Amino acid sequence: MDHVIRELAATGRGVLVTGASRGIGRAVATAFARQGDRVAVHCTARRADAERTLAELPGEGHVLLTGDLADPAQVADLAAAAEEALGGVDVLVNNAAVMVAHPLPTTSYADWQAAWQQTAAVNLFGAANLVHCVARRMIDGGRAGRVVNIGSRGAFRGEPDHPAYGATKAALHALGQSLAVSLAPHGIAVAAVAPGFVATERVAGRLEGEEGMRIRAQSPFGRVGTPEEVAAAVLHLASPAAAWSSGTVLDVNGASYLRT
């Protein structure tokens, strides 16, 4: 390489977390802030929730940014705004995702098309575009960095009612592994976590009654995961010590699904 790569610091970094209004994104943003990083809290909608996330972050230098990840122009603007607000993005966490039910046997062709387009636009293309915009700034600035993608257990075991979600999460895993190879010479490590069922606001209703019992029984621990447990895995993969884990997809599912 004909340029010097500045090492990634352990703390005091600029961190962009997409979809940080609540749930896993909020827990990830909080975990980085607690260790002294500056966090850009991104949201597309749910601004009130995102403002709460921002208000509750410890430390200083945090910022709230908005942008529709399905719009490539807004993705570019988001990357630029995060770079300016944080004084550089050292860590990108692609957490934002949509999950639209569209089981094939009961979904019309028009609704099937809409579900696939909406899901892919955010979960895959939005993430890919944002990685490009952020990583190119890292490269141009000679900065080491980290990208952590939030995938899913569903990428491996399937999502019969949400096939586009499972497919785009599998593609996100593959994208991360491709980028791990191409970005390593620039000091940028890329990895993913693949959570199982996590207790967030979006799925709280499903954890009640018999369905909740069945979901908890998927894990031999007899429970579901927490956003904080996913955040802990993200924090590790984004750390300077985890460079040699670049390319990995880390299962965070309480042994509810074991890959061979």
GIQUI-V146639 format. One record per residue. N is the residue number from 0. SS is DSSP state (alpha for helix, beta for strand, coil for the rest). Layout:
n->(N:N)
ss->(SS:SS)
This chain:
n->(0:1:2:3:4:5:6:7:8:9:10:11:12:13:14:15:16:17:18:19:20:21:22:23:24:25:26:27:28:29:30:31:32:33:34:35:36:37:38:39:40:41:42:43:44:45:46:47:48:49:50:51:52:53:54:55:56:57:58:59:60:61:62:63:64:65:66:67:68:69:70:71:72:73:74:75:76:77:78:79:80:81:82:83:84:85:86:87:88:89:90:91:92:93:94:95:96:97:98:99:100:101:102:103:104:105:106:107:108:109:110:111:112:113:114:115:116:117:118:119:120:121:122:123:124:125:126:127:128:129:130:131:132:133:134:135:136:137:138:139:140:141:142:143:144:145:146:147:148:149:150:151:152:153:154:155:156:157:158:159:160:161:162:163:164:165:166:167:168:169:170:171:172:173:174:175:176:177:178:179:180:181:182:183:184:185:186:187:188:189:190:191:192:193:194:195:196:197:198:199:200:201:202:203:204:205:206:207:208:209:210:211:212:213:214:215:216:217:218:219:220:221:222:223:224:225:226:227:228:229:230:231:232:233:234:235:236:237:238:239:240:241:242:243:244:245:246:247:248:249:250:251:252:253:254:255:256:257:258:259)
ss->(coil:coil:coil:coil:coil:beta:coil:coil:coil:coil:coil:coil:coil:beta:beta:beta:beta:coil:coil:coil:coil:coil:alpha:alpha:alpha:alpha:alpha:alpha:alpha:alpha:alpha:alpha:alpha:alpha:coil:coil:coil:beta:beta:beta:beta:beta:beta:coil:coil:coil:alpha:alpha:alpha:alpha:alpha:alpha:alpha:alpha:alpha:alpha:coil:coil:coil:coil:coil:coil:beta:beta:beta:beta:coil:coil:coil:coil:coil:alpha:alpha:alpha:alpha:alpha:alpha:alpha:alpha:alpha:alpha:alpha:alpha:alpha:alpha:alpha:coil:coil:coil:coil:beta:beta:beta:beta:coil:coil:coil:coil:coil:coil:coil:coil:coil:alpha:alpha:alpha:coil:coil:alpha:alpha:alpha:alpha:alpha:alpha:alpha:alpha:alpha:alpha:alpha:alpha:alpha:alpha:alpha:alpha:alpha:alpha:alpha:alpha:alpha:alpha:alpha:alpha:alpha:alpha:alpha:alpha:alpha:alpha:alpha:alpha:coil:coil:beta:coil:beta:beta:beta:beta:beta:beta:coil:coil:coil:alpha:alpha:alpha:alpha:coil:coil:coil:coil:coil:alpha:alpha:alpha:alpha:alpha:alpha:alpha:alpha:alpha:alpha:alpha:alpha:alpha:alpha:alpha:alpha:alpha:alpha:alpha:alpha:alpha:alpha:alpha:alpha:coil:beta:beta:beta:beta:beta:beta:beta:beta:coil:coil:beta:beta:coil:alpha:alpha:alpha:alpha:alpha:alpha:alpha:coil:alpha:alpha:alpha:alpha:alpha:alpha:alpha:alpha:alpha:coil:coil:coil:coil:coil:coil:coil:beta:beta:alpha:alpha:alpha:alpha:alpha:alpha:alpha:alpha:alpha:alpha:alpha:coil:coil:alpha:alpha:alpha:alpha:alpha:alpha:coil:coil:coil:beta:beta:beta:beta:coil:coil:coil:coil:coil:coil:coil:coil)
